Amino acid sequence: MAANTKSLLFICQFLLYVLSPSEALYRGINHHKHHHTGENFNTGHEYKTAYIEQKVDHFGFANDDTYKQRYLVADQFWDKNGGPIFFYTGNEGDITWFCNNTGFMWELAPKLKALLVFAEHRYYGASLPYGPDAAKDPQKLQYLTSEQALADFAILIQELKANEPGAQSSKVIAFGGSYGGMLAAWLRIKYPNVVDGSLAASAPIWSFLGQIPCEAQLQVVTNSFKRESQTCIQNIRKVWGIINTMGATDSGRARLSTTLDLCSLLNTSADADVLKSWLVDIMFNLAMVDYPYPASFLEPLPGWPIKAVCEPLSTKVLDDVALIQALSAAVKVYYNYTGQVKCLNVKQNAVSSLGDQLWGYQACTEMVMPTCSNGVADMFEPSTYNFSQISDECFKQFKVRPRKSWVITEYLGKNIKTASNIIFSNGLLDPWSSGGVLKSVSPSLPVIIIPNGAHHVDLRSSNPGDTPDITKARQMEEYIIRRWIKGDNSGYI
């Protein structure tokens, strides 16, 4: 097994994130300490916080336990005489984060006189069945599933329509990005009687085992770097061998540590493997957030951050130490663009606002999204995908084993042509697009491709730096949503 195989095995077990953020990124079952800068958190959006009592188990009859699900409501734009309901399907994190970072919904609501509802996903934020210690008990954590979360959402929508004056005839449009985008699509698939249409942004519903090649995500990462500099790609390929060589000796590890300005010394070859995993994470994240304008989605970054990262790596370097120095400068674009960080911490990653441990549980049960690399079509070391090894890691941590094909069975897999009224949008710079729906399978399942788009960029607030294809994507989405609200469910594209 290649030295960095284990790290790459977990790269895409998901994170996913939403909109300006959830989006959680891929976390897998290896967990680092995370931090998040709180991009645009003080947006000035006005909303009310409410709770609904939900059953812990919607599908059995022996457990009558309940919990309080949090949701946020903004009704200042709403036409209470049947105006639409825009419903955000919360992903793996605190719902206030998603609420404040899903600018497209806030821009669209005044135009269409919509009620905004942001529903928190069970076991995240303040919506905690059995409290914050549930993660310690597999019996209490077993109700953390996408199916239970979708049932929560469906019941919340029905309660709102039944009890909110003026909502009985309201059309309901679901919005979500990343894992939230998957949930938005699945909500329409499972409960078409509750939701009239869904916008599923950067939703990798086809990333599951056997649906796409496991190399696909890291090939997209490589292509996103390649468009900036072929030399950058070549230098990154060289880095892994240099780290392997230097990481094999005490003197080499000391040289690596000082040249990279690491906060702590690399003491063992295993520490060098952790360093490589950390670097792969950074490159994956950069492809996710390669927005055309400055943003703090995961870290404060310049516009087109991959271009900035590739600048020090775009000169052919023959000397190993010089290449590691160039790598250090590149990494500091990601972790020290503001110049306030004194050293680089390989135990640091993004994002603390997401529930990384509990996402790890989901990756160990339903969300089996494999990743690997071949070292030829991508810029990484060759690595294989080992389901048995991951299953053992999951059992060690959570006392559960993943069901590798269940999601495909539960949510139609690639046979989604019987579904309708779902917009699938994907930015081609985003690694998660490799598992997204990139070609329409029916007239009522429109696909919007954003060539210059990163992770659910279309759900972010409009920005003067938006490229024309990003702007056009939002215009197309608005056009289709308007038709859904009018009851026009014919073809769209």
C-alpha positions, 0 to 999 in steps of 0.5 A: 500500500502506498505511503499515503494510501490511508489518507487518500482513502478517507478524502472524500468520505465527505464533508460536504458543505453548503453554500457558502460553506457545507457546505462540509467538505469531505471528512471521512473518518479521520478527524483533525481539529478544525477552525472556521473564519465565519465568512459573512456571518454578520450578514444582517439577515433577519430571521426568527428561531423556532422549534418543532417536536419531532419523533426520534424514529419516524419508521418504527413504533416501539420508540416514542422518544422525541426531540426539538428540531430547530428551524429559522424563519424569515417572513418579511418578504412573504406574500401571505396569500399563497406566496411560495415557501423556500425551504433550505434542507440543512446539512451537517452543521449549525443551521445559522451558518447555512442561513447566513451564507445562502445568499441566493435564497435571500436575493430571490425571496423579495422577488418572488415574495417567498417565506424563507425556512432554514431547517436544521439537520438532526444531530447537528447544531441545536437539534440534538436527539438525546443531547450532545453525548449521543455520539458515545452511544451507538444505540442513540446515534443510530437515528442519524440517517438521511432518511430520518432527516428527510422525514423531519423536513417533510413533517415540518413542511406539512406542519407549516402549511397546516398551521401558518395562515396563508400557507395552505396553497403555497408552493414549496421549493427546496434548496440545498448545496453539497450534502444539503443539495443531495437532501434537497434532491432526495426530498423531492424524490421521496416526498413529491407530495410535499415539495414542488421542486428542488434546487440541488447545487453541487449535489454528488448523488452519484458519488457512491460505490460503483457509480463513478470511478474512484479516481474521478474526484482527484482528477477534477482537482488536478484539472483545476490546477492544470488550467492555471499551470502545467508546471505547477502540476509537475512540481506537485507530482515531485513533492510526494517523492521528496517528502517520502525521501526526506521523511525517512530520516531524522535529518530529513524530517527536521529539514522538512519541518523548518523549511515548511515552517511547521508548528511542530517537528515531524518525528516519524515517517508516520508524521510525514504521511500525515503531512501528505494527507494534510497537503492533499486536503488543502489541494482538494479544498482549493478546488472546492473554493476556487471562486473568482473573488476573495472569499473566506469559505474555508480560509481567507483567500484571494480571488482564483486562489489556485492561481495564487497557490500555483504562482510559486510552483510555476517555475521549474525547480531542480533542487529538492529543498527549493521545491519544498520552499516553493511548496511552503509559499504555496501552502501559506496562500491557503493558511496564511493569506492574511499574514497572521499565522506564525507557523503551519499546523498540520493538524488544522483543517476546515471547518469547525462550524460543521459537525466533523465527528458526526459526519464521520458517523454518516460516512461510516453508515450510508455515505460511502463515497470512495476515492483513490488516485492512479498518479497518471491522470492526477497529480497525487501518489497512486492509492487504492480504495479498500472498503474492508479497511474503512469498514474496520476503521468505522467499527473501531470508532463507532461500532458500526459498519457501512452499507455500501450500496444502501443509498443507491437502493434507497434513492434510485441510484442513476435511474432517476428519470421517474423523478421530476422538478429537480435542478442539478447545478454543478461547477466544473472546478469542484471535485464533487461535480465528478459525482453530480448529474452533469447531463439531463436524463429527462426534460423535467430534470434540468442540468445547469453546468457552470464551467468556471464555478466551484462548490455551489457557487450559485447558492452564494450571494451575487458578487461583482466578480461573478463570471458570466456563466455563474450569473447565467446559472442563477438566472436560469434557476430563477426562471425555472423556479418561477415556472414551478411556482406558477404550476408549469411543470413542462420541460425547461431546457 
